[in-house]
Amino acid sequence: MSKSSAPLLVVLCECGFEVRGSEDEIVPALQKHADESHNMKVTREQVLARAHPI
Amino acid sequence: MVEGPVQVEVFVLRMKAGRAELAGPCGPDPWYIELDAQDDPVEVVSRLSRNLMGEPVLVHSTSWRRARGAVVLSFVVVNADDQAPDLAGVPISRAELARSDATSAAKSIAAAQVLEHGLRHLAWLAKEDPVVIATLNDDWKRVLADYRPEPFRNLV
């Protein structure tokens, strides 16, 4: 699937941090936020479990 | 999102024009941090605070309670007056403390009540702890003088 046709997702942290984008964009963004702000190591699967289509 | 058997709840404080305000990464809401079994809570709170907002003036644990399916350690982080200006600040309002019955815990404890106790604990430290006395500026000591000093305690 090309990047342009990848479904857009949104994932929201309980602290209000929100990231929107493709799967490959939101996963590292939320992983970085979780590590830096909440001392959490989250997996790709955990991020995607919280994500919703836009 | 923050899970695990031990969590940290941080209230980030800053002085603005002589008035204390909440100014953390989650705005007026508590900032939650997950702890692993090997983590030192003070080290983790200090490190994350430093990385996100710059070197804190003071990091101190103030209470603990059971909540969110975990043991929650409450912390107060004091930043310098001009620190992390991009984070919006909200003035602190006063709250009645949640008090336990003689043989049972308080039924619910709001974040404002945890913060009220945290500031009372800070007021106690500002009178008893030489490091805190030397660290907090006169504005903080004036604000804390309005709080009844209380030691660290379990809130339930």
N, CA and C atoms of all chains as a GROMACS GRO file, in nm:
protein
  630
    1MET      N    1   0.085  -0.119   0.000
    1MET     CA    2   0.000   0.000   0.000
    1MET      C    3   0.089   0.124   0.000
    2SER      N    4   0.063   0.212  -0.088
    2SER     CA    5   0.143   0.332  -0.092
    2SER      C    6   0.108   0.423   0.025
    3LYS      N    7   0.202   0.513   0.059
    3LYS     CA    8   0.179   0.600   0.173
    3LYS      C    9   0.055   0.687   0.153
    4SER      N   10   0.034   0.731   0.027
    4SER     CA   11  -0.077   0.821   0.001
    4SER      C   12  -0.212   0.753   0.020
    5SER      N   13  -0.215   0.621   0.007
    5SER     CA   14  -0.343   0.552   0.021
    5SER      C   15  -0.357   0.484   0.157
    6ALA      N   16  -0.254   0.499   0.244
    6ALA     CA   17  -0.263   0.438   0.376
    6ALA      C   18  -0.372   0.507   0.457
    7PRO      N   19  -0.452   0.431   0.530
    7PRO     CA   20  -0.559   0.495   0.609
    7PRO      C   21  -0.500   0.584   0.718
    8LEU      N   22  -0.564   0.697   0.739
    8LEU     CA   23  -0.518   0.788   0.843
    8LEU      C   24  -0.579   0.746   0.977
    9LEU      N   25  -0.495   0.752   1.080
    9LEU     CA   26  -0.537   0.710   1.214
    9LEU      C   27  -0.512   0.823   1.311
   10VAL      N   28  -0.584   0.818   1.421
   10VAL     CA   29  -0.558   0.911   1.531
   10VAL      C   30  -0.544   0.829   1.659
   11VAL      N   31  -0.449   0.869   1.740
   11VAL     CA   32  -0.432   0.803   1.869
   11VAL      C   33  -0.414   0.911   1.975
   12LEU      N   34  -0.483   0.892   2.086
   12LEU     CA   35  -0.488   0.994   2.192
   12LEU      C   36  -0.434   0.934   2.321
   13CYS      N   37  -0.341   1.005   2.381
   13CYS     CA   38  -0.290   0.965   2.513
   13CYS      C   39  -0.384   1.023   2.619
   14GLU      N   40  -0.387   0.963   2.736
   14GLU     CA   41  -0.476   1.012   2.842
   14GLU      C   42  -0.438   1.153   2.887
   15CYS      N   43  -0.314   1.193   2.860
   15CYS     CA   44  -0.270   1.327   2.903
   15CYS      C   45  -0.315   1.435   2.804
   16GLY      N   46  -0.375   1.394   2.694
   16GLY     CA   47  -0.421   1.491   2.596
   16GLY      C   48  -0.336   1.496   2.470
   17PHE      N   49  -0.219   1.434   2.475
   17PHE     CA   50  -0.133   1.430   2.356
   17PHE      C   51  -0.204   1.352   2.247
   18GLU      N   52  -0.204   1.407   2.127
   18GLU     CA   53  -0.273   1.343   2.016
   18GLU      C   54  -0.182   1.342   1.895
   19VAL      N   55  -0.183   1.232   1.823
   19VAL     CA   56  -0.106   1.227   1.699
   19VAL      C   57  -0.194   1.166   1.590
   20ARG      N   58  -0.182   1.225   1.472
   20ARG     CA   59  -0.259   1.180   1.356
   20ARG      C   60  -0.164   1.146   1.243
   21GLY      N   61  -0.200   1.049   1.164
   21GLY     CA   62  -0.117   1.014   1.049
   21GLY      C   63  -0.135   0.869   1.012
   22SER      N   64  -0.043   0.823   0.930
   22SER     CA   65  -0.048   0.683   0.890
   22SER      C   66   0.003   0.597   1.006
   23GLU      N   67  -0.016   0.467   0.991
   23GLU     CA   68   0.031   0.373   1.094
   23GLU      C   69   0.180   0.393   1.121
   24ASP      N   70   0.256   0.410   1.013
   24ASP     CA   71   0.401   0.425   1.030
   24ASP      C   72   0.441   0.559   1.090
   25GLU      N   73   0.350   0.653   1.089
   25GLU     CA   74   0.378   0.784   1.150
   25GLU      C   75   0.336   0.788   1.297
   26ILE      N   76   0.218   0.731   1.327
   26ILE     CA   77   0.168   0.745   1.464
   26ILE      C   78   0.240   0.652   1.562
   27VAL      N   79   0.287   0.536   1.514
   27VAL     CA   80   0.350   0.440   1.606
   27VAL      C   81   0.477   0.498   1.669
   28PRO      N   82   0.576   0.542   1.589
   28PRO     CA   83   0.696   0.597   1.654
   28PRO      C   84   0.669   0.725   1.732
   29ALA      N   85   0.572   0.805   1.685
   29ALA     CA   86   0.542   0.930   1.756
   29ALA      C   87   0.486   0.902   1.895
   30LEU      N   88   0.394   0.806   1.903
   30LEU     CA   89   0.336   0.777   2.035
   30LEU      C   90   0.436   0.702   2.123
   31GLN      N   91   0.518   0.616   2.062
   31GLN     CA   92   0.621   0.547   2.140
   31GLN      C   93   0.719   0.648   2.202
   32LYS      N   94   0.757   0.748   2.125
   32LYS     CA   95   0.848   0.852   2.176
   32LYS      C   96   0.781   0.930   2.290
   33HIS      N   97   0.656   0.969   2.269
   33HIS     CA   98   0.584   1.042   2.374
   33HIS      C   99   0.571   0.957   2.500
   34ALA      N  100   0.535   0.830   2.485
   34ALA     CA  101   0.516   0.744   2.603
   34ALA      C  102   0.645   0.729   2.682
   35ASP      N  103   0.756   0.716   2.610
   35ASP     CA  104   0.886   0.700   2.677
   35ASP      C  105   0.927   0.830   2.746
   36GLU      N  106   0.918   0.941   2.675
   36GLU     CA  107   0.968   1.067   2.727
   36GLU      C  108   0.878   1.129   2.834
   37SER      N  109   0.748   1.108   2.821
   37SER     CA  110   0.655   1.174   2.913
   37SER      C  111   0.602   1.082   3.023
   38HIS      N  112   0.599   0.951   2.996
   38HIS     CA  113   0.534   0.862   3.092
   38HIS      C  114   0.622   0.743   3.134
   39ASN      N  115   0.747   0.738   3.088
   39ASN     CA  116   0.839   0.630   3.127
   39ASN      C  117   0.785   0.493   3.084
   40MET      N  118   0.717   0.491   2.970
   40MET     CA  119   0.654   0.366   2.924
   40MET      C  120   0.716   0.318   2.794
   41LYS      N  121   0.736   0.189   2.785
   41LYS     CA  122   0.777   0.126   2.659
   41LYS      C  123   0.654   0.059   2.600
   42VAL      N  124   0.603   0.113   2.494
   42VAL     CA  125   0.483   0.055   2.435
   42VAL      C  126   0.516  -0.007   2.300
   43THR      N  127   0.449  -0.115   2.271
   43THR     CA  128   0.474  -0.186   2.145
   43THR      C  129   0.388  -0.125   2.034
   44ARG      N  130   0.425  -0.161   1.914
   44ARG     CA  131   0.346  -0.119   1.797
   44ARG      C  132   0.201  -0.165   1.813
   45GLU      N  133   0.184  -0.286   1.861
   45GLU     CA  134   0.049  -0.341   1.876
   45GLU      C  135  -0.031  -0.261   1.980
   46GLN      N  136   0.035  -0.219   2.086
   46GLN     CA  137  -0.035  -0.140   2.189
   46GLN      C  138  -0.078  -0.005   2.135
   47VAL      N  139   0.007   0.055   2.053
   47VAL     CA  140  -0.031   0.184   1.992
   47VAL      C  141  -0.150   0.164   1.901
   48LEU      N  142  -0.142   0.063   1.816
   48LEU     CA  143  -0.249   0.042   1.718
   48LEU      C  144  -0.380   0.002   1.784
   49ALA      N  145  -0.370  -0.063   1.901
   49ALA     CA  146  -0.493  -0.100   1.973
   49ALA      C  147  -0.569   0.022   2.021
   50ARG      N  148  -0.497   0.133   2.040
   50ARG     CA  149  -0.560   0.258   2.087
   50ARG      C  150  -0.599   0.350   1.971
   51ALA      N  151  -0.556   0.316   1.851
   51ALA     CA  152  -0.576   0.406   1.737
   51ALA      C  153  -0.716   0.386   1.676
   52HIS      N  154  -0.764   0.495   1.617
   52HIS     CA  155  -0.895   0.491   1.551
   52HIS      C  156  -0.882   0.556   1.413
   53PRO      N  157  -0.957   0.507   1.317
   53PRO     CA  158  -0.954   0.572   1.185
   53PRO      C  159  -1.011   0.713   1.195
   54ILE      N  160  -0.954   0.801   1.116
   54ILE     CA  161  -1.005   0.938   1.112
   54ILE      C  162  -1.125   0.944   1.020
   55MET      N  163  -0.385   0.523   2.985
   55MET     CA  164  -0.272   0.461   2.916
   55MET      C  165  -0.165   0.418   3.015
   56VAL      N  166  -0.136   0.505   3.113
   56VAL     CA  167  -0.036   0.468   3.214
   56VAL      C  168  -0.096   0.357   3.300
   57GLU      N  169  -0.023   0.245   3.310
   57GLU     CA  170  -0.073   0.129   3.383
   57GLU      C  171   0.035   0.082   3.480
   58GLY      N  172   0.017  -0.037   3.534
   58GLY     CA  173   0.118  -0.095   3.621
   58GLY      C  174   0.082  -0.079   3.767
   59PRO      N  175   0.145  -0.160   3.853
   59PRO     CA  176   0.109  -0.162   3.994
   59PRO      C  177   0.154  -0.040   4.073
   60VAL      N  178   0.253   0.032   4.019
   60VAL     CA  179   0.299   0.154   4.086
   60VAL      C  180   0.304   0.267   3.983
   61GLN      N  181   0.232   0.372   4.012
   61GLN     CA  182   0.229   0.488   3.922
   61GLN      C  183   0.262   0.615   4.000
   62VAL      N  184   0.310   0.713   3.928
   62VAL     CA  185   0.341   0.842   3.990
   62VAL      C  186   0.245   0.947   3.934
   63GLU      N  187   0.196   1.031   4.021
   63GLU     CA  188   0.107   1.141   3.984
   63GLU      C  189   0.180   1.270   4.023
   64VAL      N  190   0.211   1.351   3.923
   64VAL     CA  191   0.295   1.468   3.947
   64VAL      C  192   0.214   1.597   3.930
   65PHE      N  193   0.230   1.687   4.024
   65PHE     CA  194   0.174   1.822   4.012
   65PHE      C  195   0.291   1.917   3.990
   66VAL      N  196   0.296   1.976   3.872
   66VAL     CA  197   0.407   2.066   3.838
   66VAL      C  198   0.364   2.209   3.869
   67LEU      N  199   0.444   2.275   3.950
   67LEU     CA  200   0.409   2.408   4.000
   67LEU      C  201   0.509   2.512   3.953
   68ARG      N  202   0.458   2.632   3.937
   68ARG     CA  203   0.542   2.744   3.895
   68ARG      C  204   0.482   2.871   3.956
   69MET      N  205   0.566   2.965   3.987
   69MET     CA  206   0.519   3.093   4.039
   69MET      C  207   0.507   3.191   3.924
   70LYS      N  208   0.396   3.263   3.919
   70LYS     CA  209   0.380   3.366   3.817
   70LYS      C  210   0.322   3.490   3.884
   71ALA      N  211   0.393   3.600   3.876
   71ALA     CA  212   0.349   3.727   3.936
   71ALA      C  213   0.311   3.707   4.082
   72GLY      N  214   0.389   3.629   4.153
   72GLY     CA  215   0.365   3.610   4.296
   72GLY      C  216   0.254   3.513   4.331
   73ARG      N  217   0.199   3.446   4.230
   73ARG     CA  218   0.091   3.351   4.253
   73ARG      C  219   0.130   3.213   4.201
   74ALA      N  220   0.106   3.110   4.282
   74ALA     CA  221   0.142   2.974   4.240
   74ALA      C  222   0.042   2.924   4.138
   75GLU      N  223   0.094   2.853   4.037
   75GLU     CA  224   0.007   2.796   3.935
   75GLU      C  225   0.053   2.657   3.897
   76LEU      N  226  -0.043   2.581   3.844
   76LEU     CA  227  -0.014   2.449   3.787
   76LEU      C  228   0.031   2.470   3.644
   77ALA      N  229   0.148   2.416   3.610
   77ALA     CA  230   0.200   2.439   3.475
   77ALA      C  231   0.286   2.320   3.433
   78GLY      N  232   0.221   2.207   3.417
   78GLY     CA  233   0.291   2.086   3.379
   78GLY      C  234   0.263   2.047   3.235
   79PRO      N  235   0.317   1.933   3.193
   79PRO     CA  236   0.297   1.889   3.054
   79PRO      C  237   0.152   1.854   3.023
   80CYS      N  238   0.071   1.832   3.125
   80CYS     CA  239  -0.070   1.800   3.102
   80CYS      C  240  -0.159   1.918   3.145
   81GLY      N  241  -0.103   2.037   3.148
   81GLY     CA  242  -0.180   2.155   3.188
   81GLY      C  243  -0.220   2.145   3.334
   82PRO      N  244  -0.348   2.171   3.363
   82PRO     CA  245  -0.392   2.167   3.503
   82PRO      C  246  -0.413   2.025   3.555
   83ASP      N  247  -0.408   1.927   3.467
   83ASP     CA  248  -0.432   1.789   3.511
   83ASP      C  249  -0.303   1.726   3.564
   84PRO      N  250  -0.316   1.628   3.655
   84PRO     CA  251  -0.196   1.560   3.702
   84PRO      C  252  -0.125   1.490   3.587
   85TRP      N  253   0.004   1.481   3.600
   85TRP     CA  254   0.090   1.415   3.500
   85TRP      C  255   0.124   1.275   3.556
   86TYR      N  256   0.087   1.172   3.480
   86TYR     CA  257   0.106   1.035   3.527
   86TYR      C  258   0.228   0.971   3.462
   87ILE      N  259   0.301   0.898   3.544
   87ILE     CA  260   0.423   0.830   3.502
   87ILE      C  261   0.418   0.686   3.552
   88GLU      N  262   0.461   0.595   3.466
   88GLU     CA  263   0.464   0.453   3.502
   88GLU      C  264   0.598   0.418   3.563
   89LEU      N  265   0.598   0.333   3.665
   89LEU     CA  266   0.723   0.289   3.726
   89LEU      C  267   0.742   0.140   3.708
   90ASP      N  268   0.861   0.100   3.667
   90ASP     CA  269   0.897  -0.040   3.667
   90ASP      C  270   0.948  -0.078   3.806
   91ALA      N  271   0.960  -0.208   3.828
   91ALA     CA  272   0.999  -0.256   3.962
   91ALA      C  273   1.134  -0.202   4.006
   92GLN      N  274   1.224  -0.181   3.911
   92GLN     CA  275   1.359  -0.138   3.947
   92GLN      C  276   1.374   0.014   3.950
   93ASP      N  277   1.269   0.086   3.917
   93ASP     CA  278   1.281   0.232   3.908
   93ASP      C  279   1.284   0.299   4.045
   94ASP      N  280   1.368   0.401   4.056
   94ASP     CA  281   1.367   0.490   4.173
   94ASP      C  282   1.270   0.604   4.140
   95PRO      N  283   1.161   0.617   4.214
   95PRO     CA  284   1.060   0.716   4.177
   95PRO      C  285   1.115   0.859   4.167
   96VAL      N  286   1.198   0.898   4.261
   96VAL     CA  287   1.250   1.036   4.258
   96VAL      C  288   1.339   1.057   4.136
   97GLU      N  289   1.419   0.957   4.104
   97GLU     CA  290   1.507   0.968   3.987
   97GLU      C  291   1.425   0.980   3.859
   98VAL      N  292   1.321   0.899   3.848
   98VAL     CA  293   1.240   0.901   3.726
   98VAL      C  294   1.167   1.035   3.712
   99VAL      N  295   1.107   1.083   3.821
   99VAL     CA  296   1.035   1.211   3.814
   99VAL      C  297   1.133   1.324   3.781
  100SER      N  298   1.248   1.322   3.844
  100SER     CA  299   1.348   1.426   3.818
  100SER      C  300   1.396   1.422   3.674
  101ARG      N  301   1.424   1.302   3.625
  101ARG     CA  302   1.478   1.288   3.488
  101ARG      C  303   1.375   1.329   3.384
  102LEU      N  304   1.252   1.282   3.398
  102LEU     CA  305   1.150   1.319   3.299
  102LEU      C  306   1.119   1.468   3.306
  103SER      N  307   1.117   1.523   3.427
  103SER     CA  308   1.094   1.668   3.441
  103SER      C  309   1.204   1.746   3.371
  104ARG      N  310   1.327   1.705   3.394
  104ARG     CA  311   1.443   1.774   3.335
  104ARG      C  312   1.435   1.766   3.182
  105ASN      N  313   1.404   1.647   3.130
  105ASN     CA  314   1.401   1.629   2.985
  105ASN      C  315   1.288   1.708   2.918
  106LEU      N  316   1.176   1.718   2.987
  106LEU     CA  317   1.060   1.784   2.926
  106LEU      C  318   1.056   1.934   2.950
  107MET      N  319   1.106   1.977   3.068
  107MET     CA  320   1.083   2.117   3.107
  107MET      C  321   1.208   2.190   3.154
  108GLY      N  322   1.320   2.120   3.160
  108GLY     CA  323   1.440   2.179   3.216
  108GLY      C  324   1.457   2.141   3.362
  109GLU      N  325   1.572   2.176   3.418
  109GLU     CA  326   1.606   2.134   3.554
  109GLU      C  327   1.504   2.186   3.656
  110PRO      N  328   1.439   2.098   3.732
  110PRO     CA  329   1.344   2.145   3.833
  110PRO      C  330   1.415   2.206   3.953
  111VAL      N  331   1.345   2.295   4.022
  111VAL     CA  332   1.398   2.355   4.145
  111VAL      C  333   1.387   2.255   4.260
  112LEU      N  334   1.274   2.184   4.264
  112LEU     CA  335   1.247   2.094   4.376
  112LEU      C  336   1.159   1.978   4.329
  113VAL      N  337   1.194   1.858   4.371
  113VAL     CA  338   1.113   1.739   4.344
  113VAL      C  339   1.090   1.671   4.477
  114HIS      N  340   0.963   1.651   4.515
  114HIS     CA  341   0.938   1.591   4.646
  114HIS      C  342   0.812   1.506   4.644
  115SER      N  343   0.819   1.388   4.704
  115SER     CA  344   0.700   1.305   4.720
  115SER      C  345   0.620   1.358   4.837
  116THR      N  346   0.488   1.353   4.823
  116THR     CA  347   0.404   1.416   4.925
  116THR      C  348   0.300   1.322   4.987
  117SER      N  349   0.262   1.215   4.916
  117SER     CA  350   0.162   1.124   4.972
  117SER      C  351   0.154   1.000   4.885
  118TRP      N  352   0.077   0.904   4.931
  118TRP     CA  353   0.048   0.788   4.848
  118TRP      C  354  -0.096   0.744   4.876
  119ARG      N  355  -0.152   0.673   4.780
  119ARG     CA  356  -0.287   0.620   4.800
  119ARG      C  357  -0.310   0.509   4.700
  120ARG      N  358  -0.416   0.435   4.718
  120ARG     CA  359  -0.458   0.337   4.618
  120ARG      C  360  -0.558   0.403   4.525
  121ALA      N  361  -0.530   0.396   4.396
  121ALA     CA  362  -0.621   0.452   4.295
  121ALA      C  363  -0.578   0.396   4.159
  122ARG      N  364  -0.664   0.407   4.060
  122ARG     CA  365  -0.631   0.365   3.924
  122ARG      C  366  -0.582   0.221   3.920
  123GLY      N  367  -0.624   0.136   4.014
  123GLY     CA  368  -0.581  -0.002   4.018
  123GLY      C  369  -0.435  -0.018   4.053
  124ALA      N  370  -0.379   0.080   4.123
  124ALA     CA  371  -0.236   0.081   4.151
  124ALA      C  372  -0.210   0.152   4.284
  125VAL      N  373  -0.087   0.144   4.329
  125VAL     CA  374  -0.040   0.234   4.433
  125VAL      C  375   0.009   0.359   4.360
  126VAL      N  376  -0.048   0.473   4.396
  126VAL     CA  377  -0.014   0.598   4.328
  126VAL      C  378   0.068   0.685   4.423
  127LEU      N  379   0.189   0.718   4.381
  127LEU     CA  380   0.276   0.806   4.458
  127LEU      C  381   0.258   0.947   4.405
  128SER      N  382   0.223   1.039   4.493
  128SER     CA  383   0.204   1.177   4.450
  128SER      C  384   0.332   1.257   4.471
  129PHE      N  385   0.365   1.338   4.373
  129PHE     CA  386   0.484   1.422   4.378
  129PHE      C  387   0.448   1.566   4.347
  130VAL      N  388   0.524   1.656   4.405
  130VAL     CA  389   0.520   1.796   4.367
  130VAL      C  390   0.654   1.829   4.303
  131VAL      N  391   0.648   1.889   4.184
  131VAL     CA  392   0.769   1.941   4.117
  131VAL      C  393   0.755   2.093   4.111
  132VAL      N  394   0.853   2.162   4.165
  132VAL     CA  395   0.854   2.308   4.156
  132VAL      C  396   0.954   2.348   4.049
  133ASN      N  397   0.906   2.424   3.951
  133ASN     CA  398   0.994   2.480   3.849
  133ASN      C  399   1.023   2.627   3.882
  134ALA      N  400   1.124   2.680   3.818
  134ALA     CA  401   1.156   2.821   3.836
  134ALA      C  402   1.046   2.908   3.776
  135ASP      N  403   1.041   3.032   3.819
  135ASP     CA  404   0.931   3.121   3.779
  135ASP      C  405   0.919   3.135   3.627
  136ASP      N  406   1.030   3.139   3.558
  136ASP     CA  407   1.027   3.163   3.413
  136ASP      C  408   1.049   3.035   3.333
  137GLN      N  409   1.033   2.922   3.397
  137GLN     CA  410   1.066   2.794   3.332
  137GLN      C  411   0.952   2.742   3.246
  138ALA      N  412   0.987   2.678   3.136
  138ALA     CA  413   0.890   2.616   3.045
  138ALA      C  414   0.774   2.710   3.015
  139PRO      N  415   0.803   2.829   2.960
  139PRO     CA  416   0.696   2.927   2.938
  139PRO      C  417   0.593   2.883   2.834
  140ASP      N  418   0.627   2.783   2.753
  140ASP     CA  419   0.532   2.734   2.654
  140ASP      C  420   0.418   2.655   2.716
  141LEU      N  421   0.436   2.614   2.842
  141LEU     CA  422   0.330   2.538   2.909
  141LEU      C  423   0.235   2.636   2.978
  142ALA      N  424   0.109   2.625   2.942
  142ALA     CA  425   0.008   2.716   2.999
  142ALA      C  426  -0.007   2.689   3.149
  143GLY      N  427  -0.024   2.795   3.225
  143GLY     CA  428  -0.041   2.780   3.369
  143GLY      C  429  -0.185   2.807   3.412
  144VAL      N  430  -0.228   2.738   3.516
  144VAL     CA  431  -0.362   2.757   3.572
  144VAL      C  432  -0.347   2.784   3.721
  145PRO      N  433  -0.404   2.895   3.771
  145PRO     CA  434  -0.389   2.924   3.914
  145PRO      C  435  -0.441   2.811   4.001
  146ILE      N  436  -0.376   2.790   4.114
  146ILE     CA  437  -0.414   2.684   4.206
  146ILE      C  438  -0.531   2.732   4.291
  147SER      N  439  -0.632   2.646   4.303
  147SER     CA  440  -0.743   2.679   4.392
  147SER      C  441  -0.736   2.590   4.515
  148ARG      N  442  -0.794   2.636   4.624
  148ARG     CA  443  -0.789   2.560   4.749
  148ARG      C  444  -0.898   2.452   4.750
  149ALA      N  445  -0.875   2.349   4.831
  149ALA     CA  446  -0.971   2.239   4.842
  149ALA      C  447  -0.969   2.186   4.984
  150GLU      N  448  -1.084   2.131   5.027
  150GLU     CA  449  -1.088   2.061   5.155
  150GLU      C  450  -1.016   1.927   5.138
  151LEU      N  451  -0.942   1.885   5.239
  151LEU     CA  452  -0.876   1.755   5.231
  151LEU      C  453  -0.977   1.642   5.240
  152ALA      N  454  -0.947   1.531   5.174
  152ALA     CA  455  -1.026   1.409   5.191
  152ALA      C  456  -0.978   1.342   5.319
  153ARG      N  457  -1.069   1.314   5.410
  153ARG     CA  458  -1.032   1.254   5.537
  153ARG      C  459  -1.091   1.114   5.548
  154SER      N  460  -1.010   1.021   5.599
  154SER     CA  461  -1.058   0.885   5.623
  154SER      C  462  -1.147   0.883   5.746
  155ASP      N  463  -1.239   0.781   5.751
  155ASP     CA  464  -1.306   0.752   5.876
  155ASP      C  465  -1.207   0.677   5.964
  156ALA      N  466  -1.250   0.646   6.086
  156ALA     CA  467  -1.158   0.581   6.179
  156ALA      C  468  -1.114   0.444   6.127
  157THR      N  469  -1.204   0.375   6.058
  157THR     CA  470  -1.170   0.239   6.015
  157THR      C  471  -1.191   0.218   5.865
  158SER      N  472  -1.212   0.323   5.790
  158SER     CA  473  -1.229   0.305   5.646
  158SER      C  474  -1.171   0.424   5.570
  159ALA      N  475  -1.141   0.398   5.445
  159ALA     CA  476  -1.079   0.500   5.363
  159ALA      C  477  -1.181   0.601   5.313
  160ALA      N  478  -1.132   0.716   5.275
  160ALA     CA  479  -1.219   0.814   5.209
  160ALA      C  480  -1.274   0.752   5.081
  161LYS      N  481  -1.401   0.781   5.052
  161LYS     CA  482  -1.464   0.714   4.937
  161LYS      C  483  -1.407   0.762   4.804
  162SER      N  484  -1.370   0.886   4.797
  162SER     CA  485  -1.308   0.935   4.674
  162SER      C  486  -1.215   1.050   4.708
  163ILE      N  487  -1.113   1.064   4.628
  163ILE     CA  488  -1.015   1.171   4.650
  163ILE      C  489  -0.992   1.239   4.516
  164ALA      N  490  -1.022   1.366   4.510
  164ALA     CA  491  -1.004   1.441   4.386
  164ALA      C  492  -0.861   1.491   4.376
  165ALA      N  493  -0.819   1.517   4.252
  165ALA     CA  494  -0.683   1.566   4.229
  165ALA      C  495  -0.657   1.693   4.308
  166ALA      N  496  -0.757   1.780   4.317
  166ALA     CA  497  -0.738   1.906   4.390
  166ALA      C  498  -0.710   1.881   4.537
  167GLN      N  499  -0.768   1.774   4.592
  167GLN     CA  500  -0.744   1.740   4.732
  167GLN      C  501  -0.603   1.684   4.751
  168VAL      N  502  -0.556   1.607   4.653
  168VAL     CA  503  -0.418   1.555   4.659
  168VAL      C  504  -0.320   1.673   4.653
  169LEU      N  505  -0.348   1.768   4.565
  169LEU     CA  506  -0.261   1.884   4.553
  169LEU      C  507  -0.266   1.968   4.681
  170GLU      N  508  -0.384   1.984   4.740
  170GLU     CA  509  -0.396   2.060   4.865
  170GLU      C  510  -0.305   1.997   4.972
  171HIS      N  511  -0.312   1.865   4.981
  171HIS     CA  512  -0.223   1.800   5.078
  171HIS      C  513  -0.077   1.818   5.039
  172GLY      N  514  -0.048   1.809   4.908
  172GLY     CA  515   0.090   1.827   4.863
  172GLY      C  516   0.145   1.963   4.903
  173LEU      N  517   0.062   2.066   4.892
  173LEU     CA  518   0.108   2.200   4.928
  173LEU      C  519   0.120   2.215   5.080
  174ARG      N  520   0.031   2.146   5.154
  174ARG     CA  521   0.046   2.148   5.300
  174ARG      C  522   0.176   2.077   5.341
  175HIS      N  523   0.207   1.970   5.267
  175HIS     CA  524   0.334   1.900   5.296
  175HIS      C  525   0.453   1.989   5.262
  176LEU      N  526   0.442   2.059   5.150
  176LEU     CA  527   0.549   2.151   5.112
  176LEU      C  528   0.563   2.262   5.217
  177ALA      N  529   0.450   2.306   5.270
  177ALA     CA  530   0.454   2.408   5.376
  177ALA      C  531   0.527   2.355   5.499
  178TRP      N  532   0.505   2.227   5.529
  178TRP     CA  533   0.575   2.164   5.642
  178TRP      C  534   0.725   2.157   5.614
  179LEU      N  535   0.760   2.114   5.493
  179LEU     CA  536   0.902   2.107   5.457
  179LEU      C  537   0.967   2.245   5.460
  180ALA      N  538   0.893   2.345   5.422
  180ALA     CA  539   0.948   2.481   5.418
  180ALA      C  540   0.979   2.534   5.558
  181LYS      N  541   0.926   2.464   5.659
  181LYS     CA  542   0.957   2.503   5.797
  181LYS      C  543   1.056   2.407   5.862
  182GLU      N  544   1.063   2.280   5.812
  182GLU     CA  545   1.139   2.177   5.881
  182GLU      C  546   1.265   2.130   5.808
  183ASP      N  547   1.265   2.138   5.676
  183ASP     CA  548   1.371   2.076   5.597
  183ASP      C  549   1.472   2.182   5.551
  184PRO      N  550   1.596   2.172   5.595
  184PRO     CA  551   1.694   2.276   5.560
  184PRO      C  552   1.714   2.293   5.409
  185VAL      N  553   1.707   2.182   5.335
  185VAL     CA  554   1.726   2.191   5.190
  185VAL      C  555   1.610   2.268   5.126
  186VAL      N  556   1.489   2.235   5.168
  186VAL     CA  557   1.372   2.303   5.112
  186VAL      C  558   1.373   2.450   5.153
  187ILE      N  559   1.409   2.476   5.277
  187ILE     CA  560   1.416   2.614   5.325
  187ILE      C  561   1.514   2.695   5.240
  188ALA      N  562   1.626   2.632   5.207
  188ALA     CA  563   1.728   2.702   5.128
  188ALA      C  564   1.692   2.712   4.980
  189THR      N  565   1.605   2.622   4.935
  189THR     CA  566   1.574   2.614   4.791
  189THR      C  567   1.460   2.705   4.748
  190LEU      N  568   1.353   2.709   4.828
  190LEU     CA  569   1.236   2.787   4.787
  190LEU      C  570   1.259   2.936   4.810
  191ASN      N  571   1.212   3.015   4.715
  191ASN     CA  572   1.231   3.160   4.728
  191ASN      C  573   1.124   3.222   4.819
  192ASP      N  574   1.134   3.350   4.841
  192ASP     CA  575   1.043   3.417   4.934
  192ASP      C  576   0.898   3.414   4.887
  193ASP      N  577   0.877   3.420   4.756
  193ASP     CA  578   0.740   3.412   4.705
  193ASP      C  579   0.676   3.279   4.745
  194TRP      N  580   0.750   3.172   4.730
  194TRP     CA  581   0.697   3.040   4.768
  194TRP      C  582   0.670   3.032   4.917
  195LYS      N  583   0.762   3.085   4.997
  195LYS     CA  584   0.741   3.078   5.143
  195LYS      C  585   0.618   3.161   5.184
  196ARG      N  586   0.595   3.272   5.114
  196ARG     CA  587   0.477   3.354   5.144
  196ARG      C  588   0.349   3.278   5.106
  197VAL      N  589   0.349   3.217   4.989
  197VAL     CA  590   0.230   3.141   4.947
  197VAL      C  591   0.206   3.023   5.041
  198LEU      N  592   0.311   2.952   5.075
  198LEU     CA  593   0.296   2.832   5.159
  198LEU      C  594   0.256   2.866   5.302
  199ALA      N  595   0.281   2.989   5.344
  199ALA     CA  596   0.243   3.029   5.480
  199ALA      C  597   0.091   3.024   5.499
  200ASP      N  598   0.014   3.023   5.389
  200ASP     CA  599  -0.132   3.014   5.399
  200ASP      C  600  -0.180   2.869   5.414
  201TYR      N  601  -0.089   2.773   5.403
  201TYR     CA  602  -0.126   2.631   5.412
  201TYR      C  603  -0.088   2.576   5.548
  202ARG      N  604  -0.178   2.496   5.608
  202ARG     CA  605  -0.147   2.434   5.736
  202ARG      C  606  -0.045   2.321   5.712
  203PRO      N  607   0.073   2.328   5.774
  203PRO     CA  608   0.176   2.227   5.748
  203PRO      C  609   0.132   2.087   5.788
  204GLU      N  610   0.157   1.989   5.699
  204GLU     CA  611   0.125   1.849   5.729
  204GLU      C  612   0.240   1.762   5.680
  205PRO      N  613   0.275   1.656   5.757
  205PRO     CA  614   0.379   1.564   5.710
  205PRO      C  615   0.328   1.474   5.598
  206PHE      N  616   0.416   1.396   5.542
  206PHE     CA  617   0.381   1.295   5.440
  206PHE      C  618   0.280   1.199   5.500
  207ARG      N  619   0.182   1.158   5.423
  207ARG     CA  620   0.090   1.058   5.477
  207ARG      C  621   0.020   0.983   5.366
  208ASN      N  622  -0.048   0.875   5.410
  208ASN     CA  623  -0.134   0.800   5.322
  208ASN      C  624  -0.266   0.873   5.315
  209LEU      N  625  -0.318   0.896   5.195
  209LEU     CA  626  -0.440   0.974   5.182
  209LEU      C  627  -0.566   0.892   5.195
  210VAL      N  628  -0.557   0.760   5.217
  210VAL     CA  629  -0.680   0.681   5.234
  210VAL      C  630  -0.678   0.607   5.365
   0.00000   0.00000   0.00000
